[in-house]
Amino acid sequence: MNKLSLPVVTLDYPENLNNGVMICGINFGYDSKEEKLDRMGTATQIDAPSFFSDKTVNNTRFRNRLVKWFNSWGMKLSADAVNLTATDKAFYQTNWLNTQTKSINSDEKITIDTLIADSAIDPLLALIEVRKPQAIVFVGKMLIEAFNDIRIRDKVENLLGKRPGNAKIHKGNSAAGGRAFSILSQVFGETTIICLPHTNSIGLTDAYMADINLPTEIIAALNGK
């Protein structure tokens, strides 16, 4: 495996360097403000790394919405360093692709083929090999589909272990409002894989996500147990 680097945008703690919870999006976002600065030749200010749920750093829709969902499932991640717990420290964030685009359809469209290319999957698996997360949270259905692609199955299973079967589907009550989405869960060896809808999914409401009753083993994996 080619040991290429993949950035982690969360502060290192003993709890997330081994057996932590890896949050993995598709790639790094690029909003209209950043695009304007880029055109002006002005560098975008990068906030200092902090713990994943710190609302004072990288106060993005992506992270804020994920934290709200985790809290709605009874996890109660801290928003400040005063009440920081081992569970808070276990979370860390990266992205499958070390690229920056406004959306997956801008510039060169991101597809399954993009994600499973050696230059994309090898850095991700190298990071997983080093940190050995007990749970991986993919954000975006395309990611778990790519992770299960038969063309990289040997790479994934040689690292994590065999998968017992296809992903399980967890849905909420459509009466909670908005469109119906699914959370997918799967196990590779001793690693729990959870796939959430992308935070920018049209029609996805926080009330719907809160209504999804996740199995206790998934909550336990997210809590580092």
C-alpha positions as CSV (number, residue, x, y, z in Angstrom):
1,M,0.0,0.0,0.0
2,N,1.3,3.5,-0.9
3,K,1.7,5.4,2.4
4,L,0.5,8.8,1.2
5,S,-0.6,11.4,3.7
6,L,-4.2,12.4,4.4
7,P,-4.7,15.4,6.7
8,V,-6.6,15.2,10.0
9,V,-8.1,18.5,11.0
10,T,-8.7,17.6,14.6
11,L,-6.2,18.0,17.5
12,D,-4.4,14.8,18.4
13,Y,-5.3,13.1,21.7
14,P,-4.3,9.6,23.0
15,E,-8.0,8.7,22.6
16,N,-8.2,9.4,18.9
17,L,-4.7,8.2,17.9
18,N,-5.8,4.6,18.6
19,N,-9.3,3.0,18.7
20,G,-11.0,6.3,18.2
21,V,-14.0,7.4,16.0
22,M,-13.0,8.6,12.5
23,I,-15.4,11.1,10.8
24,C,-14.8,11.0,7.1
25,G,-16.5,13.3,4.6
26,I,-16.0,13.3,0.8
27,N,-13.6,16.2,0.5
28,F,-12.9,19.7,1.8
29,G,-15.6,22.2,1.2
30,Y,-15.1,25.4,-0.7
31,D,-17.7,28.1,-0.2
32,S,-18.3,31.3,-2.2
33,K,-16.4,33.4,0.3
34,E,-13.3,31.2,-0.1
35,E,-13.7,31.2,-3.8
36,K,-13.7,35.1,-3.8
37,L,-10.6,35.2,-1.7
38,D,-8.9,32.7,-3.9
39,R,-9.6,34.8,-7.0
40,M,-8.1,37.8,-5.2
41,G,-5.0,35.9,-4.3
42,T,-5.7,36.0,-0.6
43,A,-5.0,32.9,1.4
44,T,-7.9,31.5,3.4
45,Q,-7.4,31.6,7.2
46,I,-7.2,28.1,8.6
47,D,-8.3,27.7,12.2
48,A,-6.0,25.9,14.7
49,P,-7.0,22.3,15.3
50,S,-9.2,21.5,18.3
51,F,-11.4,18.7,19.5
52,F,-14.0,17.7,17.0
53,S,-17.1,19.2,18.6
54,D,-15.5,22.5,19.6
55,K,-18.0,25.2,18.3
56,T,-15.4,27.9,18.5
57,V,-13.2,26.4,15.8
58,N,-14.2,25.5,12.3
59,N,-17.8,26.4,13.1
60,T,-19.1,24.8,9.9
61,R,-22.6,23.5,9.0
62,F,-20.9,20.1,8.4
63,R,-19.6,19.7,12.0
64,N,-22.4,21.5,13.7
65,R,-25.1,19.3,12.1
66,L,-23.2,16.1,12.9
67,V,-22.8,17.1,16.5
68,K,-26.5,17.9,16.7
69,W,-27.3,14.4,15.4
70,F,-24.9,12.7,17.8
71,N,-26.4,14.6,20.7
72,S,-29.9,13.7,19.6
73,W,-28.9,10.0,20.0
74,G,-27.9,10.6,23.6
75,M,-24.2,11.1,23.2
76,K,-24.0,14.8,24.3
77,L,-20.7,15.8,22.8
78,S,-19.1,18.9,24.5
79,A,-19.2,22.3,22.9
80,D,-16.4,23.7,25.1
81,A,-13.1,22.5,26.6
82,V,-14.4,22.9,30.2
83,N,-16.5,19.8,29.9
84,L,-14.3,17.8,27.6
85,T,-14.6,14.0,28.0
86,A,-12.7,11.0,26.7
87,T,-15.5,10.5,24.2
88,D,-15.1,14.0,22.8
89,K,-11.4,13.4,22.5
90,A,-11.9,10.1,20.6
91,F,-13.4,11.8,17.6
92,Y,-11.3,13.1,14.7
93,Q,-12.1,14.4,11.3
94,T,-10.6,13.8,7.8
95,N,-11.9,13.5,4.3
96,W,-11.6,10.7,1.8
97,L,-10.2,13.1,-0.8
98,N,-7.6,15.7,-0.1
99,T,-9.2,18.1,-2.5
100,Q,-11.3,21.3,-2.2
101,T,-14.4,21.8,-4.3
102,K,-17.7,23.6,-3.9
103,S,-19.7,20.4,-4.5
104,I,-19.1,16.8,-5.7
105,N,-20.3,17.9,-9.2
106,S,-18.1,21.0,-9.5
107,D,-14.8,20.9,-11.3
108,E,-14.1,17.3,-12.0
109,K,-17.1,15.3,-10.9
110,I,-16.5,13.0,-7.9
111,T,-17.6,9.4,-8.7
112,I,-17.1,5.9,-7.2
113,D,-14.2,5.5,-9.7
114,T,-12.6,8.7,-8.3
115,L,-12.9,7.4,-4.7
116,I,-11.4,3.9,-5.4
117,A,-8.4,5.1,-7.4
118,D,-5.2,4.1,-5.7
119,S,-4.3,7.8,-5.2
120,A,-7.5,8.2,-3.1
121,I,-8.1,4.9,-1.3
122,D,-4.4,4.2,-0.4
123,P,-4.0,7.4,1.8
124,L,-7.4,6.7,3.5
125,L,-6.4,3.1,4.3
126,A,-3.0,4.2,5.4
127,L,-4.6,6.5,8.0
128,I,-6.9,3.8,9.1
129,E,-4.0,1.4,9.5
130,V,-2.1,3.9,11.7
131,R,-4.9,5.0,13.9
132,K,-7.0,1.8,14.0
133,P,-10.4,3.4,14.6
134,Q,-13.0,1.3,16.3
135,A,-15.7,3.2,14.4
136,I,-15.6,5.0,11.1
137,V,-18.4,7.4,10.3
138,F,-18.8,8.1,6.6
139,V,-20.8,11.2,5.6
140,G,-22.4,10.6,2.2
141,K,-23.8,7.3,0.9
142,M,-21.3,7.2,-2.0
143,L,-18.5,6.6,0.6
144,I,-19.9,3.3,2.0
145,E,-20.7,2.2,-1.6
146,A,-17.1,2.9,-2.6
147,F,-15.7,1.2,0.6
148,N,-17.6,-2.0,-0.5
149,D,-16.7,-1.8,-4.1
150,I,-15.5,-5.2,-5.3
151,R,-12.4,-3.7,-6.9
152,I,-10.9,-2.6,-3.6
153,R,-12.5,-5.4,-1.5
154,D,-9.2,-7.2,-0.9
155,K,-7.4,-4.0,0.2
156,V,-10.1,-3.2,2.7
157,E,-10.5,-6.7,4.1
158,N,-6.8,-7.4,4.3
159,L,-6.5,-4.3,6.5
160,L,-9.7,-4.6,8.6
161,G,-10.9,-8.2,8.3
162,K,-13.8,-9.8,6.5
163,R,-17.3,-8.3,6.3
164,P,-20.1,-10.6,7.4
165,G,-22.5,-9.2,4.8
166,N,-24.1,-6.1,3.3
167,A,-24.8,-3.0,5.3
168,K,-27.9,-2.8,7.6
169,I,-30.4,0.0,7.0
170,H,-31.8,2.1,9.7
171,K,-34.7,4.6,9.0
172,G,-36.7,7.1,11.0
173,N,-40.3,7.9,11.1
174,S,-41.4,9.8,8.0
175,A,-43.9,11.7,10.1
176,A,-40.9,13.5,11.7
177,G,-40.9,15.7,8.6
178,G,-38.7,16.1,5.5
179,R,-37.6,13.4,3.2
180,A,-36.8,9.9,4.4
181,F,-33.1,9.0,4.5
182,S,-31.2,6.0,5.8
183,I,-28.3,5.4,8.1
184,L,-26.3,2.4,7.1
185,S,-24.2,0.3,9.4
186,Q,-21.7,-2.5,8.7
187,V,-18.8,-4.4,10.3
188,F,-15.4,-5.2,8.8
189,G,-13.6,-7.4,11.3
190,E,-13.7,-5.5,14.6
191,T,-14.4,-2.1,13.0
192,T,-17.9,-0.6,13.0
193,I,-18.8,1.4,9.9
194,I,-21.6,3.9,10.1
195,C,-22.7,5.9,7.0
196,L,-24.8,9.0,7.5
197,P,-26.6,11.1,4.9
198,H,-24.6,14.1,3.8
199,T,-25.3,17.1,5.9
200,N,-26.2,19.1,2.8
201,S,-28.8,16.6,1.6
202,I,-31.9,18.4,0.3
203,G,-35.0,17.7,2.4
204,L,-33.1,16.2,5.3
205,T,-34.3,17.5,8.7
206,D,-32.7,17.2,12.1
207,A,-36.0,16.0,13.5
208,Y,-36.0,13.1,11.1
209,M,-32.4,12.1,12.0
210,A,-33.2,12.3,15.8
211,D,-36.1,9.9,15.2
212,I,-33.8,7.1,13.9
213,N,-33.4,4.5,16.6
214,L,-29.9,3.3,16.3
215,P,-29.0,-0.1,17.7
216,T,-27.2,-0.1,21.1
217,E,-24.1,-1.6,19.6
218,I,-23.7,1.3,17.2
219,I,-24.1,3.9,20.0
220,A,-21.6,1.9,22.0
221,A,-19.0,2.0,19.2
222,L,-19.5,5.7,18.8
223,N,-19.0,6.1,22.6
224,G,-15.7,4.1,22.4
225,K,-17.1,1.1,24.2
